[in-house]
């Protein structure tokens, strides 16, 4: 048809990693969508043959934004493989939660202000600012110098906030830089440094809690609590007021999954039954809670650059052979499916699972937002639903973290330290800022013989599966009406609402004993 | 991500304000934070590439070279298909100078860890393989301390590109990487007194828990991370040697004690110009 056209966005910036999105638009509406992970990474293969204890430190290096989630999944996986998963000292459990919780805060603040906000906020409104705000004055002087990168160029034509709100948001962009840095400092108090903390290991944590570290942490946490209450949550709601149509744009597949995360106890060794801050479960559009079972997950590769003979495997038995030339492939991301179906993961999925599970704090928050916008729960399946869920969970988390800090006991054990066992298998399921994260390992002769990750963006940004069902992000793009093909705001707003992180979604593993040639050039 | 954690200069100085008076840094193409995507972003890259004033190219991440670079795809200069290594080399050719930021960009790092199916290499190696001679400074670290990055850029702005004497044999500024971590470590006294931690939470030197401080060159003990709240050894964790060529292979197994008489060290082969690790019973030297 005459008005059919393809819009290709490569690179999609203000996300983590390398993503290309291509859509076919007909009559102003997206008919087909393809999300392509552009960079292959070999993290799982690299772990095979190593001392299992290295996995929690090395696997986190798959990503600088949420490394702690990988360290946590890896440590949970090793805890099980070492047979100590029911014996983690409370100090170890609590410090793990504090390091990961701080990483959630950092990641969510970064996402809203520094990755997503420029789709909604016009920073140039600071050009004629005349007031006492240091941050805004800096931005004004910056604009006055005339060199506008990295804030320009950009898509034009749909910035709807008032000048005052744009100025306030620009000021908050600057404050949020400090807030996310503070959250990283909190990670470092118990984790040594960030990114790539060194605290979380098999058996617990390396750092020792002391009163001075606890009070330092609490002081920073109090500052962030104010930021959540007075800045982040109100800003998300202000954006929602100005862009209410985005409550109806960007629904995904309508199926949501959470592995659950942030342990409230460690005696239960079945991780999806463990009592956790984020509960485990699945929900559909009817918001009825259903259980999860990791054995129902399989990864498909018909449309990914991997050998077709390896499709449909469960993570524990997966095998991957890259096929960079494969014609049907269009991504380095595999397509994980639960019982054959695509599932959306992330803050919205966690919020809906907790809501369906009857968590009273979550119900109060979500019902409050829906009442304000006179909307039903279906409005949550949207661009704004994802942003709101992310902000609300950050707000809940700072409250829970205060209790965790105060439960630390200086002088008591931090770690059940062990050498790697002769053999064993493990599965570590947790929640990362971007959603459900699983690590699987197998140990023989005290070495890792298999290692596998299934990460949040692999779920969300997956290509079509072997049945031709699009991945959740592709699903969210299809059917979207594009007002201006030269400035396709709708597409990038939908993609960023998922907070994609391509860094860790592209990966590969090896079958046991398979030899792959060394090709070091140095 | 680590660069966002700087205190002085901080990230606002980097994005919006100035590192020093009259030295505003214009971040032209930073995928993680820049407003534009797709064609809009590629245009500014093309304009920068064509600019007469020149530009400093900062590369993070290793460059995949296997399968003609197809393990890392990227939009080409004309919007068509290209690869990361091809684009990096095109941009490097015209850059005034290059900073390889992070251990992956400097030496291949995590991506070049065995078995390295994508054939990942650091920037210097990719340039050497392509026969290109460009000025490159390596600022390794996993992650690099923000000061190592802003300090290196600041030096270039204030005093020009570092002289040969200011960088070590593996291309790092001596200002930050000139001394052994072991020599700066606050637990060094415990090492000399043979007071060793045996498990997490124990007091004492972390040597027996696998500390790589004795062969790692970095000023972490003096500088500390995240606004000075902590760093690896202070947090009870052995140093992993993340700033060294061949990290992580050279550091693995991380929690196993290194043999002091067999400390690995990295040297540049005078004949081939390539880096190599040698394992032999001799102390680590300064150069």
Interface residues (C-beta under 8 A of the other chain):
Chain A: X8 X9 X10 X11 X12 X13 X14 X15 X16 X18 X20 X38 X39 X40 X41 X42 X43 X45 X46 X49 X50 X51 X53 X54 X57 X58 X61 X64 X65 X110 X114 X115 X118 X135 X138 X139 X141 X142 X145 X147 X149 X150 X151 X152 X153 X154 X155 X174 X177 X180 X181 X184 X185 X187 X188 X189 X190 X191 X192 X193 X194 X195 X196 X198 X199 X201 X203 X204 X205 X206 X207 X208 X216 X322 X324 X325 X413 X414 X415 X417 X492 X508 X516 X517 X518 X519 X520 X521 X522
Chain B: X1 X2 X4 X5 X10 X11 X12 X15 X16 X17 X24 X26 X27 X28 X29 X30 X31 X32 X33 X34 X35 X36 X37 X38 X40 X41 X43 X44 X64 X65 X66 X67 X70 X71 X72 X73 X74 X75 X84 X107 X108 X110 X111 X112 X113 X114 X115 X116 X117 X118 X119 X121 X122 X125 X129 X142 X143 X199 X200 X201 X225 X226 X227 X229 X230 X231 X232 X234 X235 X236 X237 X240 X242 X245 X246 X248 X252 X253 X254 X255 X256 X274 X275 X276
